[in-house]
Amino acid sequence: MNRLIRQGCLTDVRIEVDSAALRWLTMLKRKHPDTYEHSVRMALMAGRLSRACLEDPNETVALVAGCLLHDLGKIMIPADLLVSGSTYTNEQWSIVKLHPQLGAELLEIHRMANDEVLGLIRHHHERWDGKGYPSGLNGERIPLLARICSVLESLDSMLFNRSFGNKRTIQDAFCELERKSGSQFDGFIVERLMNRADEIIRLQFLFAHKRGVFL
């Protein structure tokens, strides 16, 4: 990855993404702006909260890039299936669930990401208890960066109402993370991220006002 983006309040978050991958991300923005904005928020959250779980700066760079690109595969999913709150048939759900593999394969074929980023993208919908997809991995068999991304994605969904149900308070979101700790999520990651509540509140303010957040 060779392109460093710095803009607005992203100036304190190091984002390195291949320029070709950014062009695919622009396509996602045109097709489904909500998913694109979610991806940018995820990258910023990853950069701001990574120290809670990671010590290696290179892992942080990979986490941020992976979170930015984690839903890239949705450019190959029919737009009508990306509508928030959709109720899917079994066939439609099987199509939607292809997006982690599609995104990872797209980047891998064109050599636009390293193995850590690809692992995050491919496995960010796995669950700690092994009931996720696409591979049904469980526990520490799930790549660490994918486990972090999974928790961040849930936080974003609950706090910013991008998909299902009503927007929740931070307290409600933390209660939900705790409830699913050890089943859907890695309990260690949940605990470490909950210790960064003050930073999450600051991110809420930034996202609510969209102050230089979106590329």
Residue pairs with C-beta under 8 A, 6 or more apart in sequence:
1 16
1 17
1 18
1 21
1 65
1 112
1 113
1 114
1 117
2 16
2 18
2 19
3 16
3 17
3 18
3 19
3 22
4 14
4 15
4 16
5 15
5 17
5 22
5 215
6 15
7 212
7 215
8 211
8 212
8 213
8 214
9 44
9 206
9 211
9 212
9 213
10 43
10 44
10 47
10 212
10 213
10 215
12 47
12 48
13 43
13 44
13 46
13 47
13 48
13 64
14 47
14 60
14 61
14 64
15 43
15 47
15 64
15 65
15 68
16 61
16 64
16 65
17 25
17 65
17 68
17 69
18 112
18 113
20 110
20 112
21 69
21 72
21 107
21 112
21 113
24 72
24 75
24 106
25 36
25 39
25 68
25 69
25 72
27 75
28 35
28 36
28 39
28 71
28 72
28 74
28 75
29 36
31 74
31 75
31 79
31 82
32 74
32 79
32 82
34 82
34 84
34 162
35 71
35 74
35 82
37 162
37 214
38 71
38 156
38 160
38 162
39 67
39 68
39 69
39 70
39 71
39 72
40 68
40 213
40 214
40 215
41 156
41 160
41 203
41 207
41 213
42 67
42 68
42 70
42 149
42 152
42 153
42 156
43 64
43 65
43 67
43 68
44 203
44 206
44 213
45 67
45 152
45 155
45 156
45 200
45 203
46 60
46 63
46 64
46 66
46 67
46 148
46 149
46 152
47 60
47 64
48 199
48 202
48 203
49 152
49 193
49 196
49 199
49 200
50 59
50 60
50 63
50 64
50 148
51 60
52 192
52 193
52 195
52 196
53 144
53 148
53 188
53 189
53 192
53 193
54 60
54 63
54 144
54 148
59 116
59 144
59 145
62 114
62 116
62 117
62 120
62 145
63 120
63 145
63 148
63 149
65 113
65 117
66 113
66 116
66 117
66 119
66 120
66 121
66 124
66 145
66 146
66 149
67 120
67 149
67 152
69 103
69 107
69 113
69 117
69 121
70 100
70 103
70 120
70 121
70 124
70 149
70 153
71 99
71 103
72 103
72 106
72 107
72 121
73 98
73 99
73 100
73 101
73 102
73 103
73 104
73 105
73 106
73 121
74 82
74 99
74 103
76 98
76 99
76 102
76 106
77 95
77 96
77 98
77 99
77 102
78 95
80 86
81 88
81 92
81 95
81 96
82 96
84 162
84 163
84 164
85 163
85 164
86 92
88 96
97 125
97 133
97 134
98 134
100 121
100 122
100 123
100 124
100 125
100 133
100 134
101 122
101 134
103 121
103 122
104 118
104 121
104 122
106 112
107 113
107 117
107 118
107 121
108 118
113 121
116 143
116 145
117 145
119 143
119 145
119 146
120 143
120 145
120 146
120 149
122 134
122 135
122 146
123 134
123 135
123 137
123 142
123 143
123 146
124 146
124 149
124 150
124 153
125 132
125 133
125 134
125 150
126 132
126 133
126 135
126 136
126 137
126 138
126 142
126 146
126 147
126 150
127 138
127 150
127 183
127 184
127 185
128 138
128 139
128 142
128 147
128 182
128 183
128 184
128 185
128 186
128 187
129 138
129 182
129 183
129 184
130 136
130 137
130 138
130 139
132 184
142 186
147 185
147 186
147 189
148 189
150 184
150 185
151 177
151 185
151 186
151 189
151 190
151 193
152 193
154 173
154 176
154 177
154 180
154 184
154 185
155 173
155 177
155 193
155 200
156 162
157 163
157 164
158 167
158 168
158 172
158 173
158 176
159 167
159 168
159 170
159 173
159 200
159 204
160 167
160 207
161 167
168 176
170 197
170 200
170 201
170 204
174 194
174 197
177 185
177 190
177 193
177 194
178 190
178 194
181 187
181 190
181 191
193 200
206 213
207 213
